[in-house]
Amino acid sequence: MVHTLRHHNTLQQHTATPHCNTMQQTSTYCDILQRTATYCNILQHTATYCNILQHTATYCNILQYTATYCNILQYTATYCKILQYTARYCNILQHTALYCNMLQHTAIYCNILQDTATYCNILQHAATHCNDHGGE
């Protein structure tokens, strides 16, 4: 009976050993799979984060282009204000030029009037002189 028990224990050990080896190999394989899955999750999170960074970088580029465009618009607006002030100044100069032309025409007319007045004075003086001499 002791022999039968020993034989039975030996048989259980021989039968259990391959089964345990298979279980250990399966356990090791499962550990590898779990580590791989964890690594894949980390990679997926990293990829998601990289996508977010790429979208952010694209958005930043758009903002930079927009800022550049706004700077151009600001310079253009400043240039337009300068042009508006220049146009107003030119209008003032044009009105002044028209006023000066009117003054010049008035001065010419006054010169004509002065020349006419001088001629009239000469004629009056001559007429007076003629009257004094009694038509001689």
ChimeraX attribute file (.defattr): number of C-alpha atoms within 10 A of each C-alpha:
attribute: neighborCount
match mode: 1-to-1
recipient: residues
	/A:1	6
	/A:2	7
	/A:3	8
	/A:4	9
	/A:5	10
	/A:6	11
	/A:7	12
	/A:8	12
	/A:9	12
	/A:10	12
	/A:11	12
	/A:12	11
	/A:13	13
	/A:14	11
	/A:15	11
	/A:16	12
	/A:17	12
	/A:18	11
	/A:19	12
	/A:20	12
	/A:21	11
	/A:22	12
	/A:23	12
	/A:24	12
	/A:25	12
	/A:26	12
	/A:27	12
	/A:28	12
	/A:29	12
	/A:30	12
	/A:31	12
	/A:32	12
	/A:33	12
	/A:34	12
	/A:35	12
	/A:36	12
	/A:37	12
	/A:38	12
	/A:39	12
	/A:40	12
	/A:41	12
	/A:42	12
	/A:43	12
	/A:44	12
	/A:45	12
	/A:46	12
	/A:47	12
	/A:48	12
	/A:49	12
	/A:50	12
	/A:51	12
	/A:52	12
	/A:53	12
	/A:54	12
	/A:55	12
	/A:56	12
	/A:57	12
	/A:58	12
	/A:59	12
	/A:60	12
	/A:61	12
	/A:62	12
	/A:63	12
	/A:64	12
	/A:65	12
	/A:66	12
	/A:67	12
	/A:68	12
	/A:69	12
	/A:70	12
	/A:71	12
	/A:72	12
	/A:73	12
	/A:74	12
	/A:75	12
	/A:76	12
	/A:77	12
	/A:78	12
	/A:79	12
	/A:80	12
	/A:81	12
	/A:82	12
	/A:83	12
	/A:84	12
	/A:85	12
	/A:86	12
	/A:87	12
	/A:88	12
	/A:89	12
	/A:90	12
	/A:91	12
	/A:92	12
	/A:93	12
	/A:94	12
	/A:95	12
	/A:96	12
	/A:97	12
	/A:98	12
	/A:99	12
	/A:100	12
	/A:101	12
	/A:102	12
	/A:103	12
	/A:104	12
	/A:105	12
	/A:106	12
	/A:107	12
	/A:108	12
	/A:109	12
	/A:110	12
	/A:111	12
	/A:112	12
	/A:113	12
	/A:114	12
	/A:115	12
	/A:116	12
	/A:117	12
	/A:118	12
	/A:119	12
	/A:120	12
	/A:121	12
	/A:122	12
	/A:123	12
	/A:124	12
	/A:125	12
	/A:126	12
	/A:127	13
	/A:128	12
	/A:129	12
	/A:130	12
	/A:131	11
	/A:132	10
	/A:133	9
	/A:134	8
	/A:135	8
	/A:136	6
